[in-house]
Amino acid sequence: MRRNYIGGKWIEGSSAGENINPSDTRDVIGLYARASQAQALDAIGAAHAALPKWAAATPQQRADVLDAVGSEVAARKAELADLLAREEGKALADATGEVTRAAQIFKFFAGEALRIPGELLASTRPGMSVEITREPVGVVSIITPWNFPIAIPAWKIAPALAYGNTVVFKPAELVPGSAWALAEILSRAGLPAGTFNLVMGRGRDIGDTLLQDPRVAAVTFTGSEATGRKVAATCVTRRGAMAKFQLEMGGKNPLVVLDDADLDVAVSCAVNGAYFGTGQRCTASSRLVVSAGIHDRFVAAMVDRLATLKVGDARNPGTVIGPVVDAQQLRQDLDYIAIGREEGATLAFGGQALQSVDGQPGHYLQPALFTGTSNAMRINREEIFGPVASVIRVRDADEALAVANDTEFGLSAGVCTTSLRMAAHFKRELQAGMVMVNAPTAGVDAHVPFGGRKGSSYGPREQGRHAAEFYTSVKTTYLQP
């Protein structure tokens, strides 16, 4: 039994849940504790009690802790990647990349802990000076999704600790293994008891507690738009002071392919962006907006490439497309494939559920490609979150840009073109927080800001130096000698 970590101690839960391998549903990875509401309150209390000591820790103390975590994650890369692939279904190569990124994030924020900025200004009043400093926000509730079970926790936990906050971390119920492994590393990294707390379990059991308690100063959440709106409403309307909140809520990201694009580059970008990670990425390019002059060649090349992608056990070296995360997600994907057909789209490739692969029962789905779609169809308006992409044929670059921007989301967008003029135009005009030119829409370096516009995000950016905007509070002090 893997237990919760509260106040520097490993605590039994009120119940437990099985962690099931989606590549082989006969494989139970382990039992993981589920916290009760009372235990969530205990974790908040422990974090609140630990705050003064950790907030007063020197930059070097914080840096040493984060550096130690990053070093251990990197040293155990193969082990942690195997666990991640086993519990989430992400192909082993992608899982290894995710673990590497988590290690890099902790290393980056170890450096940032030593570089917390401030300013000294002259006042307009004679003889007076002004200091502008950054202080910890306080206790931070961290709520993460199942699709990046170690990288997203890393990019929330690392800056929270770097800037002197204390943490209550609730991972997604579907993927407790990677979260628990990271928590176990943090438990040995030299943090004062209560600085970091892990509460696993169902959101309906403990989610509201992590939002409503007035001792929680800030909430950072990644997940669905519907849940994000509930998080925001709770943070604003709770008793006492409002909680600061940060939301990342998905996307319906376009990849534009213009007539002058290099066909091989465009297909590689589309396949990587739409289908790697089994399409379970908020940055996935699920809308392929293709201009008329290259459309037919692009579709033919996509079908040929998809036919070469091996669907299989996430931990097998040759697997490119692993299973979707669970039976519920598979049903959702299949429902959307049915909706696409009902709307009149042509299923040009795949879209079939596979009961087993190599004799293993799992949640397998052939990557699906729709053609003959319009941007008004539900499959192009709603986030499917699976290995499903649609081709939208447009006349020219102007229509491509209009279609790309015609969405309530604005996380990531891409364009494939060999024209510097068109690249500059789309880079400027695409309504997204991140723009990729001749590169997949998914994938961001560990040291740069992550986030979107419109319905995709709310609040300051995650990652990089911009993380300080959420995890610190600015104080202005006037000094009269």
N, C-alpha and C positions, 0 to 999 in steps of 0.2 A: 504493500500500500504506500503510495506517494502522498505525503501529507502537506497541508498548508504551512506557510511560514509566517508566524505572527509574533512580533515583539522579540525576535531573535531566537524563537523556539519553533520546532516542528510540531504541529498540532493536528490531531485527528479531526476529520470533518464530521458533520452531522450525518452524512451518507457518503456513498462512493459511486463512481461511474466507470464503466469499461472504456478503454481507449482502443478502438478497432481499426485495423489496417484496411484501408479501402481497396488495396491491391489484392487482398486475400482476406475476406471477411471471416474466415475461420481463425484468424490470428489475432489474439487479444494481447496487445502490447503491455497492458498493466491496468491496475486499479488506481484511480486518482480520487483523492478526497474532494468532497463538495462542502464548501463553507456554508454555515447558517448565517442568518441575519445578525445574530448575536456575535458571531465570530468576525463578521465584516466590521461591526462596531468596535470590536476589540482591536482589529487591525488599524482602524482610523485613530483610535485612542493611542495606540503604540506609536504611530507615526507622529501624532500631535505632541506626545511627550518627548520624542527624540528630536524634534525640530530645532530647539535652541542649540543643542550640542553640535548637530551637523551644520547648521547655518553658520556657526562660529568656527568651524573647521578651517584650517588654512587651505589656500589653493593647492599646495603641494599634497596635503593629505587626500584631498578629493582626487587629484590627478593620479596619485599612486593607486588608489582603489580602482579607478576606471581602467588604468593601464594594465593592472593585474587581471581584470576581467577580460579585457581584449586579448591579452596574451594567452590565457587559458582557452578561450573560445577558439582562437587560431590553432593552438596546439592540438585540440581535440576535434579539428574540422571534420575528419573522416567519420568519426563516431557520431557527432552531432548531425551531420548531413544524412547519415543512414537512418537515424531516428526520425528526422524531419520527413524524409521521403516515405518512410514506413507509416507514419501517422497521418500525413496530409495528402500523399499521393503524388507529390511533385517529383518529376524525373530527377534521378540522382545528380546529374550534372547541374541542374538548376538549384537543387537543394544545397549542393556544395558551394555554389556561388552565393546563395543567400547567407549561409553561415559565415563565409568570408566577409561579406558585407557587414554582418553584425559585429565581427571582430574589428573591422576598420572603423565602424561608428564609435565603439568604445574607445579606441585609440585616439580618434579625432577629438572627442570630447574630453579626454584626459588632457590634451593640449589646450583646449578651450578653457578648462578650469584654471589654467595659469594665465589666461589672457582676458579675464573679465574686464571689459572696458569701463572707463569713467571719463569725465571731462572737468576741466577747471576753467571757468570763464570770468572775465571781469564784469562786475555789475555796472549798471548805468549810474549807480550811486557812489559817490567818492569814497574811496578807502574800503569798499566792500568787495568781496569775491563770492563766486557761486560755484559750488560743487554739484555735479550730476553723477549719481552713483546708481548701481543696480544691486538690488537685494533679492533674496529668494521670495517667491510668492507664498510658499507655505506647504501644506500637505496637498499632494497631487494624486488624484484618482486616475489611473491609467487603464483604459478598456480597449482591448485589441481584438482583431478579427482572426479567422482561421487560415487565411490564404498565405500569409507570411508570418509563420508562428515564432520566428526568432528575430527577423530583421525589424519588423514593426515594433515589437517590444523594445528592441535595442535602441531604436531612434527616438523613443519616448523616455525610457528609463535613464539612458546615459546623460542627456542634457538636464533632466530633472535633478539628478544627483550632482552633476558638474556645477550647477548654479546654487547648490545648497538647500534644495528642497528635500522633503521626505516623501515616500512613495507607498501607495497601496495599489497593487497590480492585479487586475482580473483578466486573465486570458480567455479566449473563446473556449467553450466547453468541449468542442470537437477535437482540439489539439492541445491537451494539457502537457504532453510529454516534453516538447521543446521548451515550453515556459518553465516547467519544473526544473529541467536541467540548467537553464539559465539562472533560475532562482538559487539553485544549489551552489552554483559558482559564486554568485553574489554573496551568499551566506558565509563564505570563507574568505572574502576579499578584504576584510578589515573594517566593515561598516559598523558603527555603534548600533546596539540592539534597537529595533523599531524603525531604523532609517528606511529599510526596505521591507515590504510585507507582500506576501503572495496569498491571494484568496481565489481558489478555483471553484467552479460551479456554474450553475445556471444563472443567466442574467435576470430571470424573473424572480429568483430567490434573493439575490443580493444586489442587483443592479441599482435599484432605487436608493438603497442605503448609501452606496458610494457616491450618489449625486446629491442627496438631500441633507446629509449631515453638515451642519454649519462649520464644523472643524475642517472640512475639505475646502481649500481655497481655490482650487483649479481642477478642471476635468479635461482630459484629452482623450478623444474617441475616434476610432476608425471603424467604419462599418456601413450599413445601409443608410440611405437617405431618410427613410421612415424612422428608423431608430435615432438617427442624428437629430431629427426635429424634436423627438421626445426628450433627448438629452438637453437640447437647448432650452426647451420650455421649462424643464425641471430646474435647471440652473438659474433661470431668470425668476421663477415664481416661488422658489423655496422660502421657508421662513428664515429671517435674518438676512445677512448680506448675500447678494448674488454671488455665484461662483463664476470665475473666469472660465471660459470654455473654448475649446479648439476642436473642429470637426473635419474629418476627411470622409467623404460619402460617395465615392464612386464616380463613374463616368460612362459615356457612350462615345468613345473616342474615334475620330475620323483619321484615316490615312488616305491622303489625296495622291493619286497617281496621274500625272500629266502626260500628254502625248510624247513629250521629249524624254521621258524617264528612261533610264537604263533598265530593261526588263528584268534582268537577273537580280539587280539590286532591289527593285520594287517587289518582286516575289519573295525574296529573302526577308525584307522588312515586314511584309504582310504575314507571312507564315510565322515568323518569330513573334511579332506583336500580337497576332490574333490567337495563336494556338499554343505557344510554349506556356508552361505552367498550367496546362490544360485549359487555357483561356480564363483561369480564375484569378485575374489581376484587374484592379480598378483602372490600370493604364492600358488595358488590352485594346487593340485597334479592331473593334467589332464592326465598324462601318468602313468599307473600302470604296472610296469615292473615285471613280475611274473615268477619265475623259474618253470620248468616243473613238479617237484615233488609235488608241492602244487597248481598248476594252477587250476585244475578242482574243487577242494574243495573250493578254494578261490572264483572262479566265482559263484559257487552255493550259497555260503554264502553271497556274495555281492547282488545277486538277491533277496535272502530272506530278507536281511536287507533293501534294497531299497524299497521293497514292504510295509514296515512298516512306511516309512517317510511320514508324512502328508504334503501335499501341500496346502497352504491356505493363507488367509489374514495375512500379516506379524505381525499384532498386536494381533492376536488370540493366547492365551497361548499355545495351542497344536501344532501350526505350526512349522515345522522344515525347510521346504523349502518355502520361500516366492516367489513372482513374480520376473521376471527379470525387469530391471529398466524402460524400455519403449518399444514401439512397434518396434523401429528400432533394438534394441538389440535382441528382440525375433525373428525378421526376420533373423538376422545374425546367431543366434543359430540354427534355423530350416534349414537354408541354409547349415550349416556345417554338420548337421545330414544327410541331403540329399547327401552331398558330400561323407560322410563316407560310405553310402550304395552303392553309385556309384563306390566307390573304392574297394568294395568287403567285407567290414567289416560287421559283424553280429550285429544287434541291439538286444542285449540280454535282455534289459529292457528299458521301458519308451520311451522318446523322442517325446511324443505327446503334441501339444499345447492344452490347455484347455481354451475354450472360456469364461467360468465363473466358479467360485468356490463358493458354497453356495449362488448362485444367484447374486454374485458380478462380474461384468465384469472387467477383469484385464489381465495382461500380464503373464499368468501362463504357465509353462512348466514342464512336468514330468521329473524328473532326468533321464538322458540317460546314458546307459552303453554299449559300444561297445566291442566285443570280436573278435578274429581272425584278429587282425590288425598287421600291420608292422610299423616300425619306419619311413618308407619312405612315408607313407600316409600323405596327407595334414592335416588330423585331428590330427596327431601327430607331425606336424611341426609348425603349426600356432596356435596362441593363440585364442581360441574360446571365452573365457570369459563368460561362462554360466555353467549350471549344466550338463556338458557333460564330460565323462571320457572314456578312452580307455584302454583295457588290451592288453599288448604286451607279448606274451609267449616267453621265452628264455630258453636255455638249462641249464645254470648253472650261478654261480656267476660272472664268467669272462665275459660272454656275457651280463649279466645284467648290469655290470658296463660300458661296452662299449656302450650299447644302452642308458643308462641313460645320459652319457656325450655327446652323438651324437645329439646336438642341438645348435642352435646359441645363446640360452639364458643360463643364469647361476645364477638365483636368489636363488631358494631354492631347496633342494633335500632331500629325506628321504630313510631310509632303515629299514626294519623290520627283525630282526634276534635275536636268543637267544645266538649267538656265540660272545663272547668278541673279538675274533680274527677277525671275519668278520666285526664286528662293527667298530673296529679300522681301518681296511683296507678301508672300504667305507668312513669313516669319513675323512680319509686322501686323498683319490683318487677322490671323487666326485667333479666335477668342478662347484661349486656353492658358493655363498657368505654365505649361511646359510645351515647347515646340521642338520637334525633331525633323531635321532635313536629311533625307537619304539614310535614315536610321529608324529602327523600330520605335513605336510609341512607348513601349514598356522598357524600363531600365534607367535608373538615375544614379549617379555617383554618390558616394557616402558623404561627401563634403559640400554638396550644393543644396539649395532650398528645394523642398518638395511641396506641391500644393496646386490648387486650381482656382477656378472662378465659377461664378453662377452657382448652380446647385451642387457642385462637386466639393466645395470647401467653405469653411467659415473660420475666420480668425487668422492669426499669424502663421507663417510658413513653418513647416517642420524641417529638420536637418540643417546642417551648416550653421554659420554664424547667426542666421536669421532665427534660429530656435530660441535665442535669448529674449526675443520679443514676447514669447509666451511664458517662459519659465522664470522671468524676473519681473520685478516691479521697479520702476524708475523713481528715485528720490532726488529732489532738488533741495539743497541746503545753502542758506546764505550765511556768510562768515563776516563778522565785524570784529577786527582785532581789538 
